[in-house]
Amino acid sequence: MTDTYSPVDVFDSMTESTFILKPKTQRKKTGNGRTGKAADSNAVSTNDGYVRLLQGREPLESMELRKSLFKELWNPLEKLLIDTEKQVNNIGITEVCNFVDTSYVQSDSQEKGRLAQPFAEIAAAVAFAGVNTGDHGKLFQSLQEQLCERGHHVALLESQYCNSLPNMHKCILEQICGGSCANVEGSGEEEQSLLSGTKAIPYDLNLLKLWWATVVESASNKSKRAVIILQDLEGFSPMVVDDFIRIATSYSEDVPIVIVLGLGTSYECVQQSLTKASMSMLNVERFNLQRSRQCIDAVIRQLFVRGEAVLSFGTEAYKSLLDQFLLYNFSISGFVKKLKYAAMDFFYAQPLSIVASIVARSANGTCPIRLTSDQIELIRMQRSVQRALEREAEKGTGRAHVHKALTNDAFFQDVVLPQLVRQLTAYRQGYCVGIGLVEAIQSMAPDAAQKPIRTLHYYGLGLQFDECPHWKTLAAVVRRMNIPDMEILLDKLLRVVEQMPDVDWSLVSEDNVQVPELLQQASTLLARPDSLSKEEEPSSEEPKRRIRTRTDTDYRSFMMFHSDASDAELCALERCCKAVDKALRTCLTPYQNVPLNEIFYYRHSHLLDTAFSAQPRAAVQTALGKSHYYLNCDCCDPADDSIVDGSDSSEDQRILPTMHDSSISYRLHQECGRMINLFDWYSSFASVVEKESPSSHTNSAPSQAEVQARFMRTVEELQFLGFVKPTQRKTDHVLRLTWGA
């Protein structure tokens, strides 16, 4: 037997092997003797994966600027995300901590008017942590830290380490006692010998009782509690939890035990897991630790609406980001991972990401480095920049400015580019004001017309103002307001605008609409409606609306109850409605009309879906149907095969004997119906395999026993992958489970 190494023969199964695809082409050697490939790999490793873009023509200082910008911009954002998540989650955590503090504490009035119970109760908190099981560890660890800061002794238990009652007691004693239970005074001689000897330590709650009496109660601190957190109650054995509650109840008079039951599904799991006898021993209160939606709303408000993040998301990318959170797992960590992945793709693969330095780092509004002609030309090629220059050329004195911007690179970088960035910054500030105006209107609308900020941001990104049904609903709410409600609304809108005093409204819209002045004039007009002169009243083309007409009462329902409103007040209300509508239209313009939106609004939604929304079935089907792409093998490619079939089928559907056995069986099973005859399937497989040429280490075609063994292995692999399964209806048949591509 030879000792030759044949990896293909050993790992012939596609389900048991890993294929490393190496490029076939090698680069030429450089002047220092090293290959270009090795030099590039060393450069990538020293630069944290950053490479010179623009086909290698990007200056080294631009690559270093992208590298430093990513660290400078992402680190504060990551800290902001962590602080926001902690701030939102602390609401539920604080409620649980307050419950632990007040457990086993009764007022004098309660003690006088309450009879002694025939059995002891344990304080228990049922904490619903949501379906995002990936974030449960961090959430309950924060709960443990806050409880420890308040002086309590806490044990955080996971189901994987507590599969039996002794293991559960061991985890509790190790975390609460901290290994000091061996020196407890008052424990028996037998227990001391077991603790100090070589025998297994008898972990029992009696040790916790002795340790508590020796260490805690000796310090005269009656406010401490022994808190036991079951992080994932669904994973614990019901018998183990039931026995633990029964045992802990017998020690509750000596040790103030508080149990926190963490849930990921629903509160009914507690009743299904525990018996009625165990439930009667618990004094249960419910808490909701899940604040995922509130946390996401806070993150979206800080990053995208208020513009804390330089990089924003386009419509499709934001929808992908939001769908992954709302439709899959409600995971905050997954949301943050997608944000970081998009930021890395922006700074790693976008050569124009260095323009972010004008927004983030530079105080005078200029880029800290000089841009090359390729980079400037790439900026000029953006459609939003071309539209901005075309609007500038339409002005009488703007043609010379545009001509100089297109021909002079230094003028474009020093004058035009900072002006475009200022327009982008002004638009984002105005957009933040617009979302605030919408929220102010929503506060006076019915509950059915109120949307969370994540939905409002999606509407603001993806829809025109006239196309959005929610904006139309809010406009109808404003039109139906009477004078007192309109005064309250205008006061709220003015407070929102006053919170952003630095907005340059001349850059927000082309019409140079000053939103603060517009709303202030509407408020003044509503306060003194009689100040309207006859020239300011509606002309004959727009006839007056009388109070008692049916059209007016249908249009304004409040007239049915307040019929004493004058024509001047109705005209003032109409002017206020138009002012609010104009303010919203000014602030909520689509981002596609803003210069440099192709750079600062991330649009690679397909990349995010590919990276984070895995499709294993499609990947497996592609690997079996087109194995030559995965194996990097030319002999499996139908296009390179020299055999010419007489059929009219396409080359992709041809079954070659050089293909992998699993691919051959998979393609043959696609030609069958719901029930597959194993003998017919084997006959087709054998007819294909027997056509293969003799291999290098054999001089003959494969034998029948070898073909049968190979066929049986492929059937088992397809059954393991979920394509077929055996059936009892016909023992010589298998059932096909998948259809379509």
C-alpha positions in Angstrom: 0.0 0.0 0.0 1.4 3.3 -1.0 1.5 6.3 1.4 0.5 8.8 -1.2 -1.9 11.5 0.0 -5.1 11.7 -1.9 -7.5 14.3 -0.4 -10.1 13.9 -3.1 -10.5 10.2 -2.2 -10.6 10.8 1.5 -13.0 13.8 1.5 -15.1 12.8 -1.5 -18.3 13.8 0.2 -19.5 17.3 -0.3 -21.0 17.3 3.2 -17.8 16.4 4.9 -15.2 18.5 3.2 -14.2 22.1 2.9 -12.9 23.5 -0.4 -10.3 26.2 -0.6 -10.4 28.0 -3.9 -7.0 29.5 -4.9 -6.6 31.9 -7.8 -4.9 30.4 -10.8 -3.1 33.5 -12.0 0.0 34.6 -10.2 1.4 38.1 -10.4 4.9 38.9 -11.6 7.8 39.4 -9.3 8.6 42.9 -8.0 11.9 44.5 -8.0 12.8 43.3 -4.4 12.4 39.7 -5.4 9.0 39.1 -3.7 5.9 38.3 -5.8 3.3 41.0 -6.2 0.8 38.7 -4.5 2.8 38.4 -1.4 3.5 42.1 -1.3 -0.2 42.9 -1.6 -1.1 40.5 1.1 1.5 42.1 3.4 0.1 45.5 2.6 -3.5 44.4 3.3 -2.4 42.9 6.6 -0.6 46.0 7.7 -3.4 48.3 6.7 -6.2 46.4 8.4 -7.7 45.2 5.0 -7.7 48.6 3.3 -6.4 48.7 -0.2 -5.8 51.4 -2.7 -8.9 51.9 -4.9 -9.4 53.3 -8.3 -7.5 50.4 -9.8 -4.5 51.2 -7.6 -4.3 54.9 -8.5 -5.7 56.1 -5.2 -3.0 58.0 -3.2 -1.7 56.4 0.0 -2.8 59.3 2.1 -6.4 58.9 0.9 -6.3 55.3 2.0 -4.9 56.3 5.4 -7.6 59.0 5.6 -10.4 56.4 5.0 -8.8 54.2 7.7 -8.7 56.9 10.3 -12.2 58.2 9.4 -13.7 54.8 10.0 -12.2 54.7 13.5 -13.1 58.3 14.3 -16.7 58.0 13.2 -17.6 54.5 14.3 -16.2 54.5 17.8 -18.4 57.4 19.0 -21.4 55.8 17.2 -20.7 52.4 18.9 -20.6 54.2 22.3 -23.8 56.0 21.5 -25.5 52.8 20.5 -24.4 51.1 23.7 -25.4 54.0 25.9 -28.8 54.2 24.2 -29.4 50.5 24.6 -28.5 50.7 28.3 -30.7 53.7 28.9 -33.7 52.1 27.3 -33.2 48.7 29.0 -32.6 50.3 32.4 -36.3 51.0 32.7 -37.3 47.4 33.0 -34.1 46.4 34.9 -34.8 49.1 37.5 -38.3 47.8 38.0 -36.9 44.3 38.7 -34.3 45.8 41.1 -36.9 47.7 43.0 -39.0 44.6 43.3 -36.0 42.7 44.8 -35.4 45.5 47.3 -39.0 45.6 48.5 -39.5 41.8 48.6 -39.9 40.4 52.1 -40.6 43.9 53.4 -44.1 44.5 54.9 -45.4 47.6 56.5 -46.8 47.7 60.1 -50.4 47.9 58.8 -50.0 44.9 56.6 -48.5 42.9 59.5 -51.3 43.7 61.8 -54.2 43.0 59.5 -52.8 39.9 57.8 -53.0 36.3 59.2 -49.9 34.1 59.2 -49.8 31.9 56.1 -49.6 28.1 56.7 -46.7 27.8 54.2 -43.8 30.0 53.1 -43.7 31.9 49.8 -40.8 32.9 47.6 -40.7 36.2 45.9 -40.5 35.5 42.1 -40.2 37.9 39.2 -41.2 36.7 35.8 -39.1 38.8 33.3 -40.1 38.6 29.7 -36.9 39.3 27.7 -38.3 38.9 24.2 -37.6 36.5 21.4 -34.1 37.9 20.6 -32.3 35.1 22.5 -28.9 36.4 21.3 -29.3 39.5 23.5 -30.5 37.7 26.6 -27.0 37.2 28.0 -26.1 40.8 27.9 -29.5 41.9 29.3 -29.4 39.6 32.3 -25.8 40.3 32.9 -26.7 44.0 33.2 -29.4 43.0 35.6 -26.9 41.0 37.6 -24.5 43.9 37.8 -27.1 46.4 39.0 -28.3 43.9 41.7 -24.8 43.5 42.9 -24.3 47.2 43.0 -27.2 47.4 45.4 -25.6 44.9 47.7 -27.5 41.7 46.8 -25.9 38.3 46.2 -26.7 37.1 42.7 -26.4 33.8 40.8 -27.0 33.8 37.1 -27.9 30.3 35.9 -28.0 29.0 32.3 -29.8 25.8 31.3 -26.8 24.3 29.7 -24.9 24.1 33.0 -27.9 23.1 35.2 -29.2 19.9 33.7 -29.6 18.4 37.2 -30.4 19.5 40.7 -26.8 19.0 42.1 -25.3 21.0 39.2 -27.8 23.8 39.8 -26.9 23.9 43.5 -23.2 23.9 42.6 -23.7 26.9 40.3 -25.7 28.8 43.0 -23.1 28.2 45.7 -20.1 29.0 43.6 -21.6 32.3 42.5 -23.2 33.5 45.7 -20.7 32.1 48.3 -17.7 32.6 46.1 -15.9 29.5 47.3 -16.0 30.6 51.0 -18.5 28.0 52.1 -15.7 25.7 53.1 -14.9 27.9 56.1 -18.4 28.3 57.4 -18.7 28.0 61.1 -21.4 25.7 62.4 -21.2 23.2 59.6 -20.9 19.5 60.7 -17.6 17.7 61.0 -18.7 15.3 58.2 -19.4 18.2 55.9 -16.0 19.9 56.8 -14.2 16.7 56.1 -15.9 16.3 52.7 -15.2 19.9 51.8 -11.6 19.6 52.7 -11.0 16.0 51.5 -10.8 14.4 48.2 -14.5 13.3 48.1 -17.0 15.2 46.0 -18.4 18.3 47.7 -22.1 17.7 48.8 -23.5 20.9 47.2 -26.8 21.6 49.1 -28.7 24.7 50.0 -28.0 23.9 53.7 -24.5 25.3 53.0 -26.1 28.5 51.7 -28.1 28.7 54.9 -25.1 28.4 57.1 -23.0 30.8 54.9 -25.8 33.3 55.0 -26.1 33.1 58.8 -22.4 33.4 59.3 -21.4 36.0 56.7 -24.4 38.1 55.9 -26.5 38.2 59.1 -23.5 38.6 61.2 -22.9 42.0 59.5 -26.4 43.1 60.6 -27.5 43.8 57.1 -31.1 42.7 56.7 -31.7 44.3 53.3 -29.6 41.9 51.3 -31.2 39.2 49.2 -30.1 36.0 47.6 -31.2 36.5 44.0 -31.2 33.5 41.7 -31.8 34.3 38.0 -32.8 31.6 35.6 -31.8 33.2 32.3 -33.7 30.8 29.9 -36.6 29.1 31.7 -37.6 27.2 28.5 -34.3 25.4 28.5 -34.4 24.1 32.1 -35.9 20.7 32.9 -39.3 21.2 34.5 -38.6 18.6 37.1 -35.3 20.3 38.1 -37.0 23.7 38.5 -39.9 22.2 40.4 -37.6 20.4 42.8 -35.5 23.5 43.3 -38.5 25.6 44.2 -39.7 23.0 46.7 -36.3 22.9 48.4 -35.8 26.7 48.3 -39.2 27.2 50.0 -38.0 25.3 53.0 -35.1 27.7 53.4 -36.9 30.9 52.7 -37.4 31.7 56.4 -33.6 31.7 56.9 -32.4 33.0 53.6 -34.4 35.7 51.7 -34.4 34.0 48.3 -35.7 35.9 45.2 -36.1 34.0 41.9 -36.1 35.7 38.6 -37.5 33.6 35.8 -36.3 34.8 32.3 -38.7 34.1 29.4 -38.3 34.4 25.7 -41.7 33.1 24.5 -44.7 33.9 26.7 -45.9 33.9 30.3 -47.8 30.7 29.7 -44.5 28.9 29.7 -44.3 29.3 33.5 -47.7 27.6 34.0 -46.7 24.8 31.6 -43.3 24.1 33.1 -44.3 24.2 36.8 -46.9 22.3 38.7 -49.7 23.9 40.7 -48.0 23.0 43.9 -44.8 24.9 42.9 -46.8 27.8 41.5 -48.6 28.2 44.9 -45.2 28.6 46.6 -44.3 31.6 44.4 -45.4 35.2 44.9 -45.1 36.1 41.3 -45.0 39.6 39.6 -44.6 40.2 35.9 -42.0 42.5 34.3 -41.2 43.3 30.7 -37.5 43.6 30.0 -38.1 43.7 26.3 -37.4 47.2 25.0 -36.3 46.3 21.5 -38.7 48.5 19.6 -38.1 51.5 21.9 -34.4 51.0 21.6 -34.5 50.9 17.8 -36.6 54.0 17.7 -34.1 55.8 19.9 -31.2 54.6 17.7 -32.9 55.7 14.5 -33.7 59.1 16.0 -30.1 59.7 17.1 -28.3 58.3 14.1 -30.5 58.9 11.0 -33.0 61.7 12.0 -30.8 63.9 14.0 -27.8 63.2 11.8 -25.4 61.9 14.4 -24.1 59.4 11.8 -22.3 60.8 8.7 -23.5 57.8 6.7 -27.2 57.4 6.3 -29.3 54.7 4.6 -31.2 54.8 1.4 -34.7 53.5 1.0 -34.0 49.9 0.1 -31.0 49.5 2.5 -33.1 51.0 5.3 -35.9 48.7 4.5 -33.6 45.7 4.6 -32.1 46.9 7.9 -35.6 47.3 9.4 -37.1 44.1 8.0 -34.2 42.0 9.5 -35.1 43.4 12.9 -38.9 43.4 12.8 -39.5 40.2 10.8 -36.8 37.9 12.2 -35.4 38.2 15.7 -35.8 41.7 17.2 -32.1 41.6 17.9 -30.3 44.8 18.8 -26.9 43.2 18.3 -27.9 42.1 14.8 -29.0 45.6 14.0 -25.7 47.0 15.2 -23.7 44.4 13.2 -25.5 45.5 10.1 -24.8 49.1 10.8 -21.1 48.3 11.3 -21.0 46.2 8.2 -22.4 49.0 6.1 -20.0 51.5 7.6 -17.1 49.1 6.8 -18.3 48.7 3.2 -18.5 52.5 2.9 -15.0 53.2 4.1 -13.3 50.1 2.7 -14.8 50.1 -0.8 -16.0 53.7 -1.5 -13.2 55.9 -2.8 -15.3 59.0 -2.2 -15.8 58.3 1.5 -13.0 60.8 2.2 -15.5 63.5 1.5 -17.0 62.6 4.9 -14.0 64.4 6.5 -15.5 67.7 5.4 -18.6 66.9 7.5 -17.0 65.2 10.4 -13.6 66.5 11.0 -12.7 69.7 9.3 -13.7 73.0 11.0 -13.3 75.3 8.0 -15.4 73.1 5.6 -12.6 71.9 3.4 -11.0 68.5 2.9 -7.8 68.0 4.9 -6.0 66.5 1.9 -5.9 67.5 -1.8 -8.1 65.3 -4.0 -6.7 63.8 -7.2 -8.2 64.6 -10.6 -9.7 61.1 -10.7 -11.5 61.6 -7.4 -12.8 65.0 -8.4 -14.0 63.7 -11.8 -15.8 60.9 -10.0 -17.6 63.4 -7.8 -18.5 65.5 -10.9 -20.0 62.3 -12.5 -22.6 61.9 -9.7 -26.1 62.8 -11.0 -27.0 64.8 -8.0 -23.9 67.0 -8.5 -24.7 67.4 -12.2 -28.3 68.5 -11.4 -26.9 71.0 -8.8 -24.6 72.5 -11.4 -27.4 72.6 -14.0 -29.6 74.6 -11.6 -26.7 76.9 -11.0 -26.2 77.4 -14.7 -29.8 78.4 -15.2 -29.1 81.5 -13.2 -27.9 84.5 -15.2 -24.5 84.8 -13.5 -24.0 81.1 -12.8 -22.6 79.9 -16.1 -19.1 81.2 -15.5 -19.2 79.6 -12.0 -20.3 76.3 -13.5 -17.7 76.4 -16.2 -14.9 77.1 -13.7 -16.2 74.2 -11.5 -16.1 71.8 -14.4 -12.6 72.8 -15.6 -10.7 73.9 -12.5 -10.1 71.1 -10.0 -8.8 73.4 -7.3 -11.8 75.7 -7.5 -14.1 72.7 -7.4 -12.5 71.3 -4.2 -12.1 74.6 -2.4 -15.4 76.3 -3.3 -18.0 74.0 -5.0 -17.5 70.8 -2.9 -17.9 72.6 0.5 -21.0 74.3 -0.8 -22.5 71.0 -1.8 -21.7 69.5 1.6 -23.4 72.5 3.3 -26.5 71.9 1.2 -26.5 68.3 2.4 -26.0 69.3 6.0 -28.8 71.9 5.8 -31.1 69.3 4.2 -30.5 66.9 7.1 -31.2 69.6 9.7 -34.4 70.5 7.9 -35.4 66.9 7.7 -35.0 66.5 11.4 -37.3 69.5 11.9 -39.8 68.0 9.5 -39.9 64.7 11.4 -40.4 66.7 14.6 -43.3 68.6 13.0 -44.9 65.3 12.0 -44.6 64.0 15.6 -46.1 67.2 16.9 -49.1 66.7 14.6 -49.4 63.1 15.5 -49.6 64.0 19.2 -53.0 65.6 18.5 -54.2 62.9 16.2 -56.1 59.7 17.1 -54.1 56.6 18.1 -54.8 55.0 14.7 -53.0 57.8 12.9 -49.9 57.6 15.0 -46.7 55.9 13.6 -43.4 55.2 15.3 -40.4 57.2 14.2 -38.9 54.2 12.4 -41.9 54.2 10.1 -41.9 58.0 9.7 -38.3 57.8 8.7 -39.1 55.2 6.1 -41.9 57.3 4.7 -39.6 60.4 4.6 -37.0 58.4 2.6 -39.0 56.5 0.1 -42.1 58.5 -0.8 -43.0 61.9 -2.2 -45.1 64.1 0.0 -48.1 63.8 -2.3 -47.7 60.0 -2.6 -47.5 59.2 1.2 -50.9 58.2 2.6 -49.8 59.0 6.1 -49.0 62.6 5.2 -52.5 62.9 3.7 -54.0 61.5 6.9 -52.2 64.0 9.0 -53.2 66.8 6.6 -56.9 65.8 7.1 -56.4 65.9 10.9 -55.0 69.5 10.6 -57.9 70.6 8.4 -60.5 69.3 10.9 -59.0 71.3 13.8 -60.9 74.2 15.4 -59.3 77.4 16.5 -58.2 76.3 20.1 -56.6 73.1 18.7 -54.9 75.0 15.9 -53.4 77.4 18.4 -52.0 74.5 20.5 -50.6 72.8 17.4 -48.9 76.0 16.1 -47.3 76.5 19.6 -45.9 72.9 19.4 -44.6 73.4 15.9 -42.9 76.6 16.8 -41.2 74.9 19.8 -39.9 72.2 17.5 -38.4 74.7 15.1 -36.8 76.7 17.9 -34.9 73.6 18.9 -32.9 73.8 15.6 -31.9 77.5 15.4 -28.9 76.9 13.2 -30.7 75.7 10.1 -29.9 77.6 7.0 -33.3 77.6 5.4 -32.1 79.2 2.2 -30.2 75.9 1.4 -33.1 73.6 2.4 -35.4 74.4 -0.5 -35.0 76.1 -3.8 -37.9 78.4 -3.1 -36.1 79.9 -0.1 -39.0 79.2 2.3 -38.3 80.3 5.9 -40.3 77.8 7.9 -40.0 79.7 11.3 -41.3 82.9 9.8 -44.1 81.0 8.0 -45.3 79.3 11.2 -44.9 82.5 13.2 -47.1 84.5 10.7 -49.7 81.8 10.9 -49.7 81.9 14.7 -50.1 85.7 14.7 -52.8 85.6 12.1 -54.8 83.0 14.1 -54.5 85.1 17.2 -55.9 88.2 15.4 -58.0 86.9 12.5 -59.7 90.3 12.1 -56.5 91.8 10.9 -57.1 90.3 7.5 -57.9 93.1 5.1 -60.2 92.7 2.2 -57.4 92.4 -0.2 -56.0 89.4 1.8 -59.4 87.6 1.8 -60.1 85.0 -0.9 -60.7 86.4 -4.3 -63.7 85.7 -6.5 -61.8 82.7 -8.1 -61.8 81.1 -4.6 -65.3 81.8 -3.2 -65.9 82.3 0.5 -67.0 79.3 2.6 -70.2 80.1 4.5 -70.6 78.6 7.9 -74.0 77.0 7.5 -73.6 75.4 4.2 -73.5 71.6 4.0 -70.2 71.6 2.2 -68.6 73.5 5.0 -70.0 71.3 7.7 -68.8 68.2 5.8 -65.4 69.7 5.2 -65.0 70.9 8.8 -66.9 68.8 11.2 -66.4 71.1 14.2 -68.8 73.7 12.5 -71.7 71.5 13.5 -71.0 72.4 17.1 -69.3 75.8 16.8 -71.4 77.6 14.2 -70.6 81.0 15.6 -67.2 81.2 13.9 -66.8 84.2 11.6 -65.6 84.2 8.0 -62.3 85.8 9.1 -61.6 83.0 11.6 -62.4 80.4 8.9 -60.0 82.2 6.5 -57.3 82.3 9.2 -57.8 78.5 9.7 -57.4 78.0 6.0 -54.2 80.0 5.9 -52.8 78.1 8.9 -53.5 74.7 7.2 -51.7 75.9 4.1 -48.8 77.1 6.2 -48.4 73.8 7.9 -48.7 71.9 4.6 -46.0 74.2 3.1 -43.7 73.7 6.0 -44.0 69.9 5.8 -43.4 70.0 2.0 -40.3 72.1 2.5 -38.7 69.9 5.2 -39.7 66.5 3.9 -38.3 66.6 0.4 -36.8 63.3 -0.9 -33.1 62.7 -0.4 -32.6 61.9 -4.1 -32.8 65.7 -4.8 -29.9 66.5 -2.5 -26.4 66.8 -3.8 -23.9 64.0 -2.9 -26.8 61.7 -1.9 -25.1 58.9 -3.9 -22.1 59.0 -1.5 -23.7 59.6 1.9 -26.8 57.5 1.6 -25.9 53.8 1.6 -27.8 51.8 -1.1 -26.2 48.3 -1.2 -29.2 46.5 0.2 -28.3 43.3 -1.8 -25.0 43.2 0.0 -26.7 43.4 3.4 -29.2 40.7 2.5 -26.5 38.4 1.2 -24.4 38.8 4.3 -27.1 38.7 7.0 -30.1 37.0 5.4 -28.7 33.6 4.7 -30.6 31.3 2.3 -29.2 27.8 3.0 -31.6 26.0 0.7 -30.7 28.2 -2.3 -27.0 27.8 -1.6 -27.3 24.0 -1.3 -29.3 23.7 -4.5 -26.9 25.9 -6.4 -23.9 23.9 -5.1 -25.5 20.6 -6.2 -26.8 22.0 -9.5 -23.7 23.9 -10.5 -21.0 22.1 -8.6 -18.2 23.3 -10.9 -18.5 26.8 -9.4 -17.9 25.4 -5.9 -15.3 22.8 -6.8 -13.4 25.1 -9.2 -13.2 22.1 -11.5 -13.3 22.4 -15.3 -14.2 18.8 -15.9 -17.6 19.4 -14.2 -18.4 22.4 -16.4 -21.0 21.4 -19.1 -19.7 24.2 -21.4 -16.2 22.7 -21.5 -17.3 19.1 -22.1 -16.4 17.5 -25.4 -19.4 15.1 -25.4 -22.1 16.2 -27.6 -25.6 15.1 -26.8 -28.3 14.7 -29.3 -30.9 16.3 -27.1 -32.1 19.9 -27.4 -31.6 20.6 -23.7 -29.4 23.5 -22.6 -25.8 22.9 -21.5 -26.6 23.7 -17.9 -29.0 20.7 -17.7 -26.6 18.1 -19.1 -25.5 15.4 -16.7 -21.8 14.5 -17.2 -20.1 11.4 -15.7 -17.3 13.7 -14.4 -19.6 15.5 -12.1 -19.8 14.8 -8.4 -21.9 11.8 -7.4 -24.2 14.0 -5.3 -24.7 16.4 -8.2 -25.6 13.5 -10.5 -28.2 12.1 -8.1 -29.6 15.6 -7.5 -30.1 16.3 -11.1 -31.7 12.9 -11.8 -34.1 13.4 -8.9 -35.2 16.7 -10.4 -36.5 14.8 -13.4 -38.8 12.6 -11.2 -42.2 13.1 -9.7 -43.4 13.0 -6.1 -42.6 9.3 -5.7 -39.1 8.2 -6.8 -38.4 4.5 -7.6 -35.0 3.6 -6.1 -34.3 1.0 -8.8 -35.0 3.4 -11.6 -33.0 6.1 -9.9 -30.1 3.7 -9.5 -30.3 2.5 -13.1 -30.1 6.1 -14.3 -27.2 6.9 -11.9 -25.3 3.8 -13.1 -25.8 4.6 -16.7 -24.2 8.0 -16.2 -21.3 6.8 -14.0 -20.3 3.9 -16.3 -19.5 6.5 -19.0 -16.7 8.0 -17.0 -13.1 7.3 -18.2 -10.9 5.1 -16.2 -9.1 7.0 -13.4 -5.3 7.2 -13.1 -5.1 4.6 -10.3 -7.5 2.1 -11.9 -7.4 0.4 -15.3 -11.1 -0.5 -15.5 -14.5 1.0 -15.1 -16.1 1.1 -11.6 -17.6 -2.2 -10.6 -21.3 -2.7 -9.8 -20.6 -3.0 -6.1 -18.7 0.3 -6.2 -21.5 2.0 -8.1 -24.1 0.7 -5.7 -22.1 2.0 -2.7 -21.7 5.4 -4.3 -25.4 5.6 -5.1 -26.4 4.7 -1.5 -24.1 7.4 -0.2 -25.6 10.0 -2.4 -29.2 9.0 -1.4 -28.2 9.3 2.3 -26.7 12.8 1.6 -29.8 14.0 -0.2 -31.9 12.6 2.7 -29.7 14.4 5.2 -30.0 17.7 3.3 -33.8 17.3 3.2 -34.5 16.6 -0.5 -35.9 13.1 -0.1 -37.2 10.9 2.7 -38.3 7.2 2.9 -41.9 6.4 3.0 -43.9 3.5 4.4 -46.3 3.4 1.5 -43.8 1.9 -0.8 -40.6 0.5 0.6 -38.8 0.6 -2.7 -39.6 4.3 -3.2 -38.6 7.6 -1.6 -40.6 10.8 -1.3 -39.4 14.0 -3.0 -39.7 17.0 -0.6 -38.5 20.0 -2.6 -39.7 21.6 -5.8 -38.6 24.5 -7.8 -35.2 26.3 -7.9 
